[in-house]
Amino acid sequence: MTEVAQQTDFLDDIFNLNDNDVKLNLGSLKKKNSISLDLESGFPQKNFTKEHQLEKNDTYLDYFELMEIPLSEAVWKLGKQILLHLKPQDRIALLYLTITLPLCFIAQDVSSMVWSGIFFRLFLIPTVVYFRCFCPYTTTSLGKNSYWYRLRLQHPLIKLVNRFCATSSRHPDGPDVIEIPIGWCEIVYRALDWYVVLLFVTLYSETGLIINNLHGTGRYDEALQRFEAQLFKGNPSTQLRDWYPFLNSKVLGEYLHLCYFAYYLIIFSAAFFPYFTRPRENFDSVVSALALGFFTCFGFYLVFPVEGPYWKFDRPEPEELSYFWIYIVRFVLLGSAKGTAMPSGHCAISTVCWLSAIRYHVPLAIVYLFFVPGLIFATVWCGFHYGLDAGSGTLWGILCAVTGFAISEAVPYVKPSFDSENYSRKTYKVVRN
């Protein structure tokens, strides 16, 4: 039996399609000139563009070959294929999730273990790997060129699912056939793009729980306060307004608290605008830099937790500093994780966002000009961070932005087929034997 026939039988087993269905589907696709088929492997090859030279086995996994080679070599080839199908931000996020998984088990008793983090990781990591690397609906190039995918399932819920997502409740090929619109597959793919951004919120809250399990009530604020007192001859977070009386203004306080609150909008907008402008590599680059900034800051917090002056010193009354926005900011801070002050995530991430906008979306960078500098200054003026927190966070944000941009451009990865039209940078060329 030839290799093409073997792979056709393999696909038949997966989709439960007979030979006539396969020939009809492939023939209709070729007739529409929608994709070009690799006659050797039977797989579409539309979404590969040109620059790096990659061998066939680097992008396509030959299951039959894996069965014939030693286990160590098979694992090596499988690992290479998985890495090539993961975007840079996926690799950073999954690496952090994997490293911190053992930390979720560290607790004084079973009830204190971070069970939500454990189950979340055990679900998310294999899910992302599967949909990025192995799911035929998100890795092959059928994509938008074929409006319907045909999936045969023998299940009592078939009629119910068919009623909601199929073209009609009765299909001419039989009651066990569901036609799933491409739109449903695109929803999965878009979720794969944005899950990293949503992780920032989830893992930030989790970081506080892990810090409590690792360090208890121990924090390093006193050591940082002593060092800052020697460096600045005082504490900027509580004495800055006394040192410079012209800064003691409620109007200035209103603006600075607005800038501090804008942090949450800055994160979302920094990823949102590049996502809906081409090329899509810009979005990958921005999210890679953000992921590097967030997850490295989380790592610092786990090793060196600092609560910050907002929780350690007496706070001024709200009416002394601002009119309105101080109440919004202090309400939001009720949900903050204690021990996440050094380095300042606000300074680091807002710096990453601003540099990303300068690089990829200049109009957005102009808007950030009115908020990011004020945000960095507000972290100290408003008493939320020590001066060292703000300074180290800003410098760390610059480093993470530069490194994240470099990683996203240097690391090769296969462009997802659903989004191949939005990738314009020439990155791949598959060499066929």
Order of alpha helices (4+ residues) and beta strands (2+ residues): alpha-alpha-beta-alpha-alpha-alpha-alpha-alpha-alpha-beta-alpha-beta-alpha-alpha-alpha-alpha-alpha-alpha-alpha-alpha-alpha-alpha-alpha-alpha-alpha-beta
